[in-house]
Amino acid sequence: MDILKRFFPFSFKATELSAFIISLIIYIVIDVVCGFVIGLLAALPIVGVIFGLLGSLVGLYALIGIVLSILVFVKVLK
């Protein structure tokens, strides 16, 4: 659990409604901004594959962060 707390610090602060909404907004903004930037960089012919993989990892990070936030908010994880 300590490893998850290091990689997803905003998720484990979502114990109240306001902190939960803030953590969701943070993960959504991270996903949208990085997705837009990486989407532009993925059009480059040489490094497009690398940026495409990086975009997938950022999307996966945001998804896991949102799921962990929900689990902490409903008190399944502590």
All heavy atoms as a GROMACS GRO file, in nm:
protein
  595
    1MET      N    1   0.082  -0.118   0.000
    1MET     CA    2   0.000   0.000   0.000
    1MET      C    3   0.087   0.125   0.000
    1MET      O    4   0.045   0.227  -0.052
    1MET     CB    5  -0.091  -0.005   0.122
    1MET     CG    6  -0.215   0.076   0.109
    1MET     SD    7  -0.311   0.048  -0.037
    1MET     CE    8  -0.428  -0.070   0.021
    2ASP      N    9   0.206   0.117   0.060
    2ASP     CA   10   0.294   0.233   0.062
    2ASP      C   11   0.340   0.272  -0.078
    2ASP      O   12   0.356   0.390  -0.107
    2ASP     CB   13   0.416   0.206   0.151
    2ASP     CG   14   0.378   0.196   0.298
    2ASP    OD1   15   0.277   0.258   0.335
    2ASP    OD2   16   0.449   0.126   0.372
    3ILE      N   17   0.360   0.173  -0.163
    3ILE     CA   18   0.401   0.202  -0.300
    3ILE      C   19   0.290   0.275  -0.374
    3ILE      O   20   0.316   0.372  -0.447
    3ILE     CB   21   0.439   0.071  -0.373
    3ILE    CG1   22   0.562   0.008  -0.308
    3ILE    CG2   23   0.466   0.097  -0.521
    3ILE    CD1   24   0.597  -0.128  -0.358
    4LEU      N   25   0.166   0.232  -0.356
    4LEU     CA   26   0.054   0.301  -0.420
    4LEU      C   27   0.041   0.444  -0.369
    4LEU      O   28   0.009   0.535  -0.445
    4LEU     CB   29  -0.076   0.225  -0.394
    4LEU     CG   30  -0.100   0.100  -0.477
    4LEU    CD1   31  -0.230   0.034  -0.434
    4LEU    CD2   32  -0.104   0.132  -0.624
    5LYS      N   33   0.065   0.464  -0.240
    5LYS     CA   34   0.055   0.598  -0.184
    5LYS      C   35   0.163   0.691  -0.238
    5LYS      O   36   0.142   0.811  -0.250
    5LYS     CB   37   0.063   0.593  -0.031
    5LYS     CG   38  -0.062   0.538   0.032
    5LYS     CD   39  -0.053   0.538   0.182
    5LYS     CE   40  -0.181   0.479   0.241
    5LYS     NZ   41  -0.178   0.475   0.386
    6ARG      N   42   0.277   0.635  -0.275
    6ARG     CA   43   0.383   0.717  -0.334
    6ARG      C   44   0.351   0.756  -0.477
    6ARG      O   45   0.379   0.867  -0.520
    6ARG     CB   46   0.516   0.642  -0.330
    6ARG     CG   47   0.604   0.684  -0.216
    6ARG     CD   48   0.740   0.628  -0.228
    6ARG     NE   49   0.731   0.485  -0.197
    6ARG     CZ   50   0.817   0.392  -0.235
    6ARG    NH1   51   0.920   0.427  -0.306
    6ARG    NH2   52   0.800   0.267  -0.202
    7PHE      N   53   0.295   0.662  -0.555
    7PHE     CA   54   0.268   0.689  -0.695
    7PHE      C   55   0.138   0.766  -0.717
    7PHE      O   56   0.122   0.834  -0.817
    7PHE     CB   57   0.263   0.559  -0.775
    7PHE     CG   58   0.399   0.500  -0.801
    7PHE    CD1   59   0.431   0.375  -0.751
    7PHE    CD2   60   0.494   0.569  -0.873
    7PHE    CE1   61   0.555   0.321  -0.774
    7PHE    CE2   62   0.619   0.516  -0.896
    7PHE     CZ   63   0.650   0.391  -0.846
    8PHE      N   64   0.042   0.752  -0.627
    8PHE     CA   65  -0.088   0.817  -0.641
    8PHE      C   66  -0.120   0.896  -0.514
    8PHE      O   67  -0.210   0.859  -0.438
    8PHE     CB   68  -0.198   0.712  -0.666
    8PHE     CG   69  -0.174   0.631  -0.789
    8PHE    CD1   70  -0.118   0.505  -0.781
    8PHE    CD2   71  -0.209   0.680  -0.913
    8PHE    CE1   72  -0.096   0.429  -0.894
    8PHE    CE2   73  -0.188   0.605  -1.027
    8PHE     CZ   74  -0.131   0.479  -1.018
    9PRO      N   75  -0.049   1.007  -0.490
    9PRO     CA   76  -0.069   1.079  -0.363
    9PRO      C   77  -0.205   1.146  -0.352
    9PRO      O   78  -0.259   1.158  -0.243
    9PRO     CB   79   0.044   1.182  -0.364
    9PRO     CG   80   0.075   1.202  -0.507
    9PRO     CD   81   0.052   1.069  -0.573
   10PHE      N   82  -0.262   1.192  -0.463
   10PHE     CA   83  -0.391   1.261  -0.458
   10PHE      C   84  -0.505   1.164  -0.428
   10PHE      O   85  -0.607   1.203  -0.372
   10PHE     CB   86  -0.418   1.335  -0.588
   10PHE     CG   87  -0.318   1.442  -0.617
   10PHE    CD1   88  -0.234   1.431  -0.726
   10PHE    CD2   89  -0.306   1.552  -0.535
   10PHE    CE1   90  -0.141   1.529  -0.753
   10PHE    CE2   91  -0.214   1.650  -0.561
   10PHE     CZ   92  -0.130   1.639  -0.671
   11SER      N   93  -0.490   1.040  -0.466
   11SER     CA   94  -0.597   0.943  -0.448
   11SER      C   95  -0.622   0.913  -0.301
   11SER      O   96  -0.736   0.895  -0.260
   11SER     CB   97  -0.564   0.812  -0.519
   11SER     OG   98  -0.558   0.832  -0.658
   12PHE      N   99  -0.519   0.907  -0.222
   12PHE     CA  100  -0.535   0.869  -0.082
   12PHE      C  101  -0.571   0.987   0.008
   12PHE      O  102  -0.588   0.970   0.127
   12PHE     CB  103  -0.409   0.798  -0.033
   12PHE     CG  104  -0.395   0.661  -0.092
   12PHE    CD1  105  -0.319   0.639  -0.206
   12PHE    CD2  106  -0.462   0.554  -0.036
   12PHE    CE1  107  -0.310   0.514  -0.262
   12PHE    CE2  108  -0.452   0.428  -0.090
   12PHE     CZ  109  -0.376   0.408  -0.203
   13LYS      N  110  -0.584   1.106  -0.049
   13LYS     CA  111  -0.631   1.222   0.027
   13LYS      C  112  -0.780   1.243   0.009
   13LYS      O  113  -0.837   1.334   0.067
   13LYS     CB  114  -0.556   1.347  -0.017
   13LYS     CG  115  -0.408   1.342   0.015
   13LYS     CD  116  -0.338   1.466  -0.034
   13LYS     CE  117  -0.189   1.454  -0.009
   13LYS     NZ  118  -0.116   1.568  -0.064
   14ALA      N  119  -0.845   1.158  -0.069
   14ALA     CA  120  -0.986   1.176  -0.104
   14ALA      C  121  -1.078   1.114   0.001
   14ALA      O  122  -1.158   1.026  -0.028
   14ALA     CB  123  -1.014   1.117  -0.241
   15THR      N  124  -1.068   1.159   0.123
   15THR     CA  125  -1.153   1.104   0.230
   15THR      C  126  -1.282   1.183   0.248
   15THR      O  127  -1.379   1.130   0.299
   15THR     CB  128  -1.075   1.099   0.362
   15THR    OG1  129  -1.028   1.230   0.392
   15THR    CG2  130  -0.958   1.002   0.352
   16GLU      N  131  -1.282   1.310   0.210
   16GLU     CA  132  -1.402   1.393   0.218
   16GLU      C  133  -1.447   1.426   0.076
   16GLU      O  134  -1.373   1.409  -0.020
   16GLU     CB  135  -1.372   1.521   0.294
   16GLU     CG  136  -1.332   1.497   0.438
   16GLU     CD  137  -1.297   1.627   0.508
   16GLU    OE1  138  -1.304   1.734   0.445
   16GLU    OE2  139  -1.261   1.619   0.626
   17LEU      N  140  -1.568   1.478   0.065
   17LEU     CA  141  -1.625   1.505  -0.066
   17LEU      C  142  -1.546   1.610  -0.143
   17LEU      O  143  -1.520   1.593  -0.262
   17LEU     CB  144  -1.771   1.549  -0.053
   17LEU     CG  145  -1.846   1.574  -0.184
   17LEU    CD1  146  -1.853   1.446  -0.266
   17LEU    CD2  147  -1.983   1.628  -0.157
   18SER      N  148  -1.503   1.715  -0.077
   18SER     CA  149  -1.429   1.820  -0.147
   18SER      C  150  -1.294   1.768  -0.196
   18SER      O  151  -1.253   1.796  -0.309
   18SER     CB  152  -1.410   1.942  -0.057
   18SER     OG  153  -1.337   1.907   0.058
   19ALA      N  154  -1.224   1.693  -0.114
   19ALA     CA  155  -1.095   1.635  -0.155
   19ALA      C  156  -1.114   1.533  -0.265
   19ALA      O  157  -1.030   1.521  -0.355
   19ALA     CB  158  -1.026   1.572  -0.035
   20PHE      N  159  -1.225   1.460  -0.261
   20PHE     CA  160  -1.256   1.361  -0.364
   20PHE      C  161  -1.278   1.430  -0.499
   20PHE      O  162  -1.222   1.388  -0.601
   20PHE     CB  163  -1.379   1.281  -0.323
   20PHE     CG  164  -1.431   1.188  -0.428
   20PHE    CD1  165  -1.355   1.081  -0.471
   20PHE    CD2  166  -1.555   1.208  -0.485
   20PHE    CE1  167  -1.403   0.994  -0.567
   20PHE    CE2  168  -1.604   1.123  -0.580
   20PHE     CZ  169  -1.527   1.015  -0.622
   21ILE      N  170  -1.354   1.536  -0.499
   21ILE     CA  171  -1.382   1.609  -0.624
   21ILE      C  172  -1.254   1.673  -0.678
   21ILE      O  173  -1.228   1.670  -0.799
   21ILE     CB  174  -1.493   1.713  -0.602
   21ILE    CG1  175  -1.625   1.640  -0.576
   21ILE    CG2  176  -1.507   1.806  -0.721
   21ILE    CD1  177  -1.740   1.729  -0.535
   22ILE      N  178  -1.172   1.728  -0.590
   22ILE     CA  179  -1.046   1.789  -0.632
   22ILE      C  180  -0.954   1.685  -0.693
   22ILE      O  181  -0.891   1.709  -0.796
   22ILE     CB  182  -0.980   1.862  -0.514
   22ILE    CG1  183  -1.060   1.988  -0.481
   22ILE    CG2  184  -0.835   1.899  -0.546
   22ILE    CD1  185  -1.016   2.057  -0.355
   23SER      N  186  -0.944   1.567  -0.632
   23SER     CA  187  -0.857   1.463  -0.688
   23SER      C  188  -0.908   1.415  -0.823
   23SER      O  189  -0.829   1.390  -0.914
   23SER     CB  190  -0.842   1.347  -0.590
   23SER     OG  191  -0.962   1.275  -0.578
   24LEU      N  192  -1.040   1.404  -0.839
   24LEU     CA  193  -1.094   1.366  -0.969
   24LEU      C  194  -1.062   1.472  -1.074
   24LEU      O  195  -1.022   1.438  -1.187
   24LEU     CB  196  -1.245   1.346  -0.961
   24LEU     CG  197  -1.295   1.222  -0.888
   24LEU    CD1  198  -1.447   1.218  -0.893
   24LEU    CD2  199  -1.237   1.096  -0.947
   25ILE      N  200  -1.078   1.598  -1.039
   25ILE     CA  201  -1.047   1.706  -1.134
   25ILE      C  202  -0.900   1.706  -1.171
   25ILE      O  203  -0.864   1.724  -1.288
   25ILE     CB  204  -1.091   1.842  -1.075
   25ILE    CG1  205  -1.244   1.849  -1.072
   25ILE    CG2  206  -1.033   1.958  -1.156
   25ILE    CD1  207  -1.299   1.969  -0.999
   26ILE      N  208  -0.812   1.682  -1.073
   26ILE     CA  209  -0.668   1.679  -1.100
   26ILE      C  210  -0.636   1.568  -1.199
   26ILE      O  211  -0.563   1.589  -1.296
   26ILE     CB  212  -0.589   1.663  -0.969
   26ILE    CG1  213  -0.592   1.793  -0.891
   26ILE    CG2  214  -0.445   1.622  -0.997
   26ILE    CD1  215  -0.533   1.784  -0.753
   27TYR      N  216  -0.689   1.448  -1.176
   27TYR     CA  217  -0.659   1.337  -1.267
   27TYR      C  218  -0.718   1.359  -1.406
   27TYR      O  219  -0.656   1.324  -1.507
   27TYR     CB  220  -0.707   1.204  -1.209
   27TYR     CG  221  -0.615   1.153  -1.100
   27TYR    CD1  222  -0.661   1.133  -0.971
   27TYR    CD2  223  -0.482   1.126  -1.126
   27TYR    CE1  224  -0.578   1.087  -0.871
   27TYR    CE2  225  -0.397   1.080  -1.027
   27TYR     CZ  226  -0.445   1.061  -0.900
   27TYR     OH  227  -0.361   1.017  -0.802
   28ILE      N  228  -0.835   1.420  -1.414
   28ILE     CA  229  -0.895   1.446  -1.545
   28ILE      C  230  -0.815   1.553  -1.620
   28ILE      O  231  -0.790   1.539  -1.740
   28ILE     CB  232  -1.043   1.487  -1.528
   28ILE    CG1  233  -1.124   1.365  -1.484
   28ILE    CG2  234  -1.099   1.544  -1.658
   28ILE    CD1  235  -1.266   1.397  -1.444
   29VAL      N  236  -0.771   1.657  -1.550
   29VAL     CA  237  -0.690   1.761  -1.614
   29VAL      C  238  -0.556   1.705  -1.660
   29VAL      O  239  -0.510   1.736  -1.771
   29VAL     CB  240  -0.672   1.882  -1.519
   29VAL    CG1  241  -0.566   1.978  -1.570
   29VAL    CG2  242  -0.804   1.954  -1.502
   30ILE      N  243  -0.493   1.622  -1.578
   30ILE     CA  244  -0.367   1.559  -1.617
   30ILE      C  245  -0.387   1.478  -1.744
   30ILE      O  246  -0.307   1.486  -1.838
   30ILE     CB  247  -0.312   1.470  -1.504
   30ILE    CG1  248  -0.256   1.554  -1.390
   30ILE    CG2  249  -0.204   1.374  -1.555
   30ILE    CD1  250  -0.218   1.474  -1.267
   31ASP      N  251  -0.493   1.401  -1.749
   31ASP     CA  252  -0.519   1.316  -1.865
   31ASP      C  253  -0.547   1.399  -1.990
   31ASP      O  254  -0.494   1.370  -2.097
   31ASP     CB  255  -0.635   1.222  -1.836
   31ASP     CG  256  -0.646   1.111  -1.938
   31ASP    OD1  257  -0.542   1.071  -1.995
   31ASP    OD2  258  -0.758   1.065  -1.962
   32VAL      N  259  -0.628   1.502  -1.978
   32VAL     CA  260  -0.665   1.582  -2.095
   32VAL      C  261  -0.546   1.661  -2.148
   32VAL      O  262  -0.519   1.660  -2.269
   32VAL     CB  263  -0.783   1.676  -2.060
   32VAL    CG1  264  -0.805   1.779  -2.168
   32VAL    CG2  265  -0.909   1.595  -2.038
   33VAL      N  266  -0.473   1.727  -2.060
   33VAL     CA  267  -0.359   1.809  -2.104
   33VAL      C  268  -0.249   1.723  -2.164
   33VAL      O  269  -0.198   1.751  -2.273
   33VAL     CB  270  -0.306   1.896  -1.988
   33VAL    CG1  271  -0.175   1.962  -2.023
   33VAL    CG2  272  -0.410   1.999  -1.949
   34CYS      N  273  -0.212   1.617  -2.094
   34CYS     CA  274  -0.108   1.529  -2.147
   34CYS      C  275  -0.154   1.458  -2.274
   34CYS      O  276  -0.075   1.439  -2.366
   34CYS     CB  277  -0.064   1.428  -2.042
   34CYS     SG  278   0.027   1.502  -1.907
   35GLY      N  279  -0.280   1.422  -2.278
   35GLY     CA  280  -0.333   1.358  -2.399
   35GLY      C  281  -0.328   1.451  -2.519
   35GLY      O  282  -0.296   1.409  -2.630
   36PHE      N  283  -0.359   1.579  -2.497
   36PHE     CA  284  -0.353   1.676  -2.606
   36PHE      C  285  -0.210   1.696  -2.654
   36PHE      O  286  -0.182   1.692  -2.775
   36PHE     CB  287  -0.414   1.809  -2.561
   36PHE     CG  288  -0.411   1.914  -2.666
   36PHE    CD1  289  -0.496   1.908  -2.775
   36PHE    CD2  290  -0.322   2.020  -2.657
   36PHE    CE1  291  -0.492   2.005  -2.873
   36PHE    CE2  292  -0.318   2.118  -2.754
   36PHE     CZ  293  -0.403   2.111  -2.862
   37VAL      N  294  -0.117   1.716  -2.561
   37VAL     CA  295   0.023   1.740  -2.597
   37VAL      C  296   0.083   1.616  -2.663
   37VAL      O  297   0.151   1.625  -2.766
   37VAL     CB  298   0.104   1.782  -2.473
   37VAL    CG1  299   0.253   1.784  -2.502
   37VAL    CG2  300   0.057   1.916  -2.423
   38ILE      N  301   0.058   1.501  -2.606
   38ILE     CA  302   0.113   1.378  -2.662
   38ILE      C  303   0.047   1.346  -2.795
   38ILE      O  304   0.110   1.292  -2.886
   38ILE     CB  305   0.102   1.263  -2.560
   38ILE    CG1  306   0.199   1.290  -2.445
   38ILE    CG2  307   0.132   1.129  -2.624
   38ILE    CD1  308   0.187   1.196  -2.329
   39GLY      N  309  -0.081   1.381  -2.810
   39GLY     CA  310  -0.148   1.362  -2.939
   39GLY      C  311  -0.084   1.444  -3.049
   39GLY      O  312  -0.073   1.400  -3.164
   40LEU      N  313  -0.042   1.566  -3.016
   40LEU     CA  314   0.029   1.648  -3.114
   40LEU      C  315   0.166   1.591  -3.146
   40LEU      O  316   0.209   1.590  -3.262
   40LEU     CB  317   0.043   1.792  -3.063
   40LEU     CG  318  -0.084   1.874  -3.053
   40LEU    CD1  319  -0.055   2.008  -2.989
   40LEU    CD2  320  -0.147   1.892  -3.190
   41LEU      N  321   0.236   1.544  -3.042
   41LEU     CA  322   0.371   1.491  -3.063
   41LEU      C  323   0.369   1.352  -3.128
   41LEU      O  324   0.467   1.312  -3.189
   41LEU     CB  325   0.446   1.485  -2.931
   41LEU     CG  326   0.478   1.621  -2.868
   41LEU    CD1  327   0.541   1.602  -2.731
   41LEU    CD2  328   0.569   1.703  -2.958
   42ALA      N  329   0.259   1.281  -3.116
   42ALA     CA  330   0.251   1.148  -3.177
   42ALA      C  331   0.242   1.156  -3.328
   42ALA      O  332   0.264   1.056  -3.396
   42ALA     CB  333   0.130   1.073  -3.121
   43ALA      N  334   0.213   1.273  -3.381
   43ALA     CA  335   0.206   1.289  -3.526
   43ALA      C  336   0.345   1.293  -3.590
   43ALA      O  337   0.356   1.280  -3.712
   43ALA     CB  338   0.128   1.416  -3.560
   44LEU      N  339   0.448   1.312  -3.511
   44LEU     CA  340   0.584   1.312  -3.565
   44LEU      C  341   0.620   1.171  -3.611
   44LEU      O  342   0.597   1.074  -3.539
   44LEU     CB  343   0.683   1.360  -3.459
   44LEU     CG  344   0.664   1.503  -3.410
   44LEU    CD1  345   0.758   1.531  -3.294
   44LEU    CD2  346   0.688   1.600  -3.522
   45PRO      N  347   0.677   1.160  -3.728
   45PRO     CA  348   0.698   1.025  -3.783
   45PRO      C  349   0.800   0.940  -3.708
   45PRO      O  350   0.782   0.820  -3.696
   45PRO     CB  351   0.746   1.052  -3.926
   45PRO     CG  352   0.778   1.196  -3.933
   45PRO     CD  353   0.714   1.265  -3.818
   46ILE      N  354   0.905   0.997  -3.657
   46ILE     CA  355   1.011   0.916  -3.599
   46ILE      C  356   0.979   0.874  -3.456
   46ILE      O  357   0.993   0.758  -3.419
   46ILE     CB  358   1.145   0.992  -3.603
   46ILE    CG1  359   1.184   1.015  -3.749
   46ILE    CG2  360   1.254   0.915  -3.530
   46ILE    CD1  361   1.305   1.101  -3.767
   47VAL      N  362   0.935   0.966  -3.374
   47VAL     CA  363   0.912   0.938  -3.233
   47VAL      C  364   0.763   0.922  -3.201
   47VAL      O  365   0.725   0.920  -3.084
   47VAL     CB  366   0.974   1.048  -3.144
   47VAL    CG1  367   1.124   1.044  -3.151
   47VAL    CG2  368   0.921   1.184  -3.181
   48GLY      N  369   0.679   0.911  -3.302
   48GLY     CA  370   0.535   0.900  -3.280
   48GLY      C  371   0.495   0.777  -3.201
   48GLY      O  372   0.404   0.782  -3.119
   49VAL      N  373   0.564   0.667  -3.224
   49VAL     CA  374   0.532   0.543  -3.153
   49VAL      C  375   0.563   0.557  -3.005
   49VAL      O  376   0.484   0.516  -2.919
   49VAL     CB  377   0.610   0.424  -3.215
   49VAL    CG1  378   0.590   0.298  -3.135
   49VAL    CG2  379   0.572   0.405  -3.359
   50ILE      N  380   0.675   0.619  -2.974
   50ILE     CA  381   0.714   0.637  -2.834
   50ILE      C  382   0.615   0.728  -2.763
   50ILE      O  383   0.572   0.698  -2.651
   50ILE     CB  384   0.857   0.694  -2.825
   50ILE    CG1  385   0.956   0.592  -2.881
   50ILE    CG2  386   0.893   0.730  -2.682
   50ILE    CD1  387   1.096   0.646  -2.898
   51PHE      N  388   0.575   0.836  -2.827
   51PHE     CA  389   0.478   0.926  -2.765
   51PHE      C  390   0.340   0.862  -2.758
   51PHE      O  391   0.263   0.890  -2.666
   51PHE     CB  392   0.472   1.059  -2.840
   51PHE     CG  393   0.587   1.149  -2.808
   51PHE    CD1  394   0.678   1.183  -2.905
   51PHE    CD2  395   0.606   1.199  -2.680
   51PHE    CE1  396   0.784   1.265  -2.877
   51PHE    CE2  397   0.712   1.281  -2.650
   51PHE     CZ  398   0.802   1.315  -2.749
   52GLY      N  399   0.307   0.776  -2.852
   52GLY     CA  400   0.181   0.703  -2.843
   52GLY      C  401   0.178   0.611  -2.722
   52GLY      O  402   0.077   0.603  -2.652
   53LEU      N  403   0.288   0.541  -2.698
   53LEU     CA  404   0.297   0.455  -2.579
   53LEU      C  405   0.296   0.538  -2.451
   53LEU      O  406   0.232   0.500  -2.352
   53LEU     CB  407   0.424   0.371  -2.585
   53LEU     CG  408   0.426   0.262  -2.692
   53LEU    CD1  409   0.565   0.198  -2.698
   53LEU    CD2  410   0.320   0.159  -2.664
   54LEU      N  411   0.364   0.651  -2.453
   54LEU     CA  412   0.365   0.739  -2.337
   54LEU      C  413   0.224   0.792  -2.307
   54LEU      O  414   0.183   0.800  -2.191
   54LEU     CB  415   0.462   0.854  -2.359
   54LEU     CG  416   0.486   0.948  -2.242
   54LEU    CD1  417   0.548   0.872  -2.125
   54LEU    CD2  418   0.576   1.061  -2.285
   55GLY      N  419   0.149   0.824  -2.411
   55GLY     CA  420   0.012   0.869  -2.394
   55GLY      C  421  -0.076   0.761  -2.333
   55GLY      O  422  -0.162   0.789  -2.249
   56SER      N  423  -0.054   0.637  -2.374
   56SER     CA  424  -0.129   0.526  -2.316
   56SER      C  425  -0.097   0.509  -2.168
   56SER      O  426  -0.186   0.483  -2.087
   56SER     CB  427  -0.097   0.397  -2.391
   56SER     OG  428  -0.135   0.407  -2.524
   57LEU      N  429   0.029   0.525  -2.132
   57LEU     CA  430   0.068   0.513  -1.991
   57LEU      C  431   0.009   0.626  -1.906
   57LEU      O  432  -0.034   0.602  -1.792
   57LEU     CB  433   0.219   0.511  -1.978
   57LEU     CG  434   0.288   0.385  -2.028
   57LEU    CD1  435   0.440   0.401  -2.020
   57LEU    CD2  436   0.243   0.265  -1.950
   58VAL      N  437   0.004   0.747  -1.961
   58VAL     CA  438  -0.056   0.858  -1.886
   58VAL      C  439  -0.205   0.835  -1.868
   58VAL      O  440  -0.260   0.860  -1.760
   58VAL     CB  441  -0.028   0.992  -1.958
   58VAL    CG1  442  -0.111   1.105  -1.899
   58VAL    CG2  443   0.119   1.027  -1.951
   59GLY      N  444  -0.271   0.786  -1.970
   59GLY     CA  445  -0.413   0.754  -1.958
   59GLY      C  446  -0.439   0.645  -1.856
   59GLY      O  447  -0.535   0.653  -1.778
   60LEU      N  448  -0.354   0.544  -1.854
   60LEU     CA  449  -0.366   0.436  -1.756
   60LEU      C  450  -0.341   0.488  -1.615
   60LEU      O  451  -0.411   0.449  -1.521
   60LEU     CB  452  -0.269   0.324  -1.791
   60LEU     CG  453  -0.277   0.198  -1.708
   60LEU    CD1  454  -0.414   0.132  -1.728
   60LEU    CD2  455  -0.167   0.102  -1.747
   61TYR      N  456  -0.243   0.577  -1.600
   61TYR     CA  457  -0.216   0.637  -1.468
   61TYR      C  458  -0.337   0.714  -1.418
   61TYR      O  459  -0.375   0.703  -1.301
   61TYR     CB  460  -0.094   0.730  -1.479
   61TYR     CG  461  -0.064   0.807  -1.353
   61TYR    CD1  462   0.006   0.747  -1.248
   61TYR    CD2  463  -0.105   0.938  -1.337
   61TYR    CE1  464   0.033   0.815  -1.132
   61TYR    CE2  465  -0.078   1.008  -1.220
   61TYR     CZ  466  -0.009   0.946  -1.119
   61TYR     OH  467   0.017   1.015  -1.004
   62ALA      N  468  -0.399   0.792  -1.506
   62ALA     CA  469  -0.516   0.870  -1.466
   62ALA      C  470  -0.633   0.778  -1.430
   62ALA      O  471  -0.704   0.802  -1.333
   62ALA     CB  472  -0.556   0.966  -1.576
   63LEU      N  473  -0.653   0.673  -1.506
   63LEU     CA  474  -0.761   0.579  -1.477
   63LEU      C  475  -0.741   0.510  -1.342
   63LEU      O  476  -0.834   0.502  -1.262
   63LEU     CB  477  -0.772   0.475  -1.588
   63LEU     CG  478  -0.877   0.366  -1.567
   63LEU    CD1  479  -1.016   0.427  -1.574
   63LEU    CD2  480  -0.860   0.256  -1.668
   64ILE      N  481  -0.620   0.465  -1.316
   64ILE     CA  482  -0.592   0.400  -1.188
   64ILE      C  483  -0.608   0.500  -1.073
   64ILE      O  484  -0.662   0.466  -0.967
   64ILE     CB  485  -0.451   0.337  -1.188
   64ILE    CG1  486  -0.448   0.220  -1.286
   64ILE    CG2  487  -0.411   0.291  -1.049
   64ILE    CD1  488  -0.309   0.165  -1.311
   65GLY      N  489  -0.564   0.624  -1.093
   65GLY     CA  490  -0.580   0.726  -0.991
   65GLY      C  491  -0.726   0.754  -0.959
   65GLY      O  492  -0.764   0.770  -0.843
   66ILE      N  493  -0.810   0.758  -1.062
   66ILE     CA  494  -0.953   0.782  -1.041
   66ILE      C  495  -1.016   0.664  -0.966
   66ILE      O  496  -1.094   0.683  -0.873
   66ILE     CB  497  -1.023   0.808  -1.175
   66ILE    CG1  498  -0.981   0.945  -1.229
   66ILE    CG2  499  -1.174   0.801  -1.161
   66ILE    CD1  500  -1.026   0.973  -1.370
   67VAL      N  501  -0.981   0.544  -1.006
   67VAL     CA  502  -1.037   0.425  -0.938
   67VAL      C  503  -0.993   0.421  -0.793
   67VAL      O  504  -1.074   0.393  -0.703
   67VAL     CB  505  -0.997   0.296  -1.014
   67VAL    CG1  506  -1.030   0.173  -0.932
   67VAL    CG2  507  -1.064   0.291  -1.149
   68LEU      N  508  -0.866   0.450  -0.766
   68LEU     CA  509  -0.819   0.452  -0.627
   68LEU      C  510  -0.887   0.562  -0.546
   68LEU      O  511  -0.919   0.542  -0.428
   68LEU     CB  512  -0.668   0.470  -0.623
   68LEU     CG  513  -0.584   0.348  -0.661
   68LEU    CD1  514  -0.437   0.385  -0.664
   68LEU    CD2  515  -0.610   0.234  -0.565
   69SER      N  516  -0.913   0.677  -0.608
   69SER     CA  517  -0.984   0.785  -0.539
   69SER      C  518  -1.124   0.741  -0.498
   69SER      O  519  -1.169   0.768  -0.387
   69SER     CB  520  -0.993   0.908  -0.628
   69SER     OG  521  -0.868   0.963  -0.651
   70ILE      N  522  -1.191   0.673  -0.589
   70ILE     CA  523  -1.325   0.624  -0.558
   70ILE      C  524  -1.321   0.522  -0.446
   70ILE      O  525  -1.403   0.526  -0.353
   70ILE     CB  526  -1.391   0.566  -0.685
   70ILE    CG1  527  -1.417   0.677  -0.786
   70ILE    CG2  528  -1.520   0.493  -0.652
   70ILE    CD1  529  -1.458   0.628  -0.922
   71LEU      N  530  -1.225   0.430  -0.451
   71LEU     CA  531  -1.215   0.327  -0.347
   71LEU      C  532  -1.181   0.386  -0.210
   71LEU      O  533  -1.231   0.339  -0.108
   71LEU     CB  534  -1.112   0.222  -0.386
   71LEU     CG  535  -1.150   0.132  -0.504
   71LEU    CD1  536  -1.035   0.040  -0.539
   71LEU    CD2  537  -1.275   0.053  -0.474
   72VAL      N  538  -1.098   0.490  -0.208
   72VAL     CA  539  -1.066   0.556  -0.081
   72VAL      C  540  -1.187   0.633  -0.030
   72VAL      O  541  -1.216   0.633   0.090
   72VAL     CB  542  -0.943   0.647  -0.096
   72VAL    CG1  543  -0.926   0.738   0.023
   72VAL    CG2  544  -0.818   0.564  -0.117
   73PHE      N  545  -1.261   0.697  -0.120
   73PHE     CA  546  -1.376   0.776  -0.079
   73PHE      C  547  -1.487   0.688  -0.018
   73PHE      O  548  -1.551   0.728   0.078
   73PHE     CB  549  -1.431   0.856  -0.197
   73PHE     CG  550  -1.547   0.943  -0.162
   73PHE    CD1  551  -1.528   1.055  -0.081
   73PHE    CD2  552  -1.673   0.914  -0.207
   73PHE    CE1  553  -1.634   1.136  -0.048
   73PHE    CE2  554  -1.781   0.994  -0.174
   73PHE     CZ  555  -1.761   1.106  -0.094
   74VAL      N  556  -1.509   0.571  -0.075
   74VAL     CA  557  -1.613   0.481  -0.020
   74VAL      C  558  -1.558   0.392   0.090
   74VAL      O  559  -1.626   0.301   0.135
   74VAL     CB  560  -1.681   0.398  -0.131
   74VAL    CG1  561  -1.754   0.487  -0.228
   74VAL    CG2  562  -1.582   0.309  -0.202
   75LYS      N  563  -1.433   0.419   0.130
   75LYS     CA  564  -1.368   0.352   0.244
   75LYS      C  565  -1.345   0.203   0.223
   75LYS      O  566  -1.352   0.125   0.317
   75LYS     CB  567  -1.445   0.380   0.372
   75LYS     CG  568  -1.445   0.525   0.411
   75LYS     CD  569  -1.522   0.550   0.536
   75LYS     CE  570  -1.521   0.692   0.580
   75LYS     NZ  571  -1.549   0.795   0.486
   76VAL      N  572  -1.315   0.164   0.100
   76VAL     CA  573  -1.273   0.027   0.074
   76VAL      C  574  -1.123   0.016   0.101
   76VAL      O  575  -1.076  -0.084   0.155
   76VAL     CB  576  -1.306  -0.014  -0.071
   76VAL    CG1  577  -1.248  -0.149  -0.105
   76VAL    CG2  578  -1.456  -0.012  -0.092
   77LEU      N  579  -1.047   0.122   0.067
   77LEU     CA  580  -0.904   0.130   0.095
   77LEU      C  581  -0.879   0.240   0.197
   77LEU      O  582  -0.953   0.336   0.204
   77LEU     CB  583  -0.826   0.163  -0.032
   77LEU     CG  584  -0.824   0.059  -0.143
   77LEU    CD1  585  -0.749   0.114  -0.262
   77LEU    CD2  586  -0.759  -0.068  -0.095
   78LYS      N  587  -0.772   0.221   0.273
   78LYS     CA  588  -0.735   0.325   0.372
   78LYS      C  589  -0.595   0.371   0.346
   78LYS      O  590  -0.511   0.310   0.303
   78LYS     CB  591  -0.749   0.272   0.513
   78LYS     CG  592  -0.891   0.248   0.549
   78LYS     CD  593  -0.902   0.204   0.692
   78LYS     CE  594  -1.049   0.184   0.725
   78LYS     NZ  595  -1.070   0.152   0.862
   0.00000   0.00000   0.00000
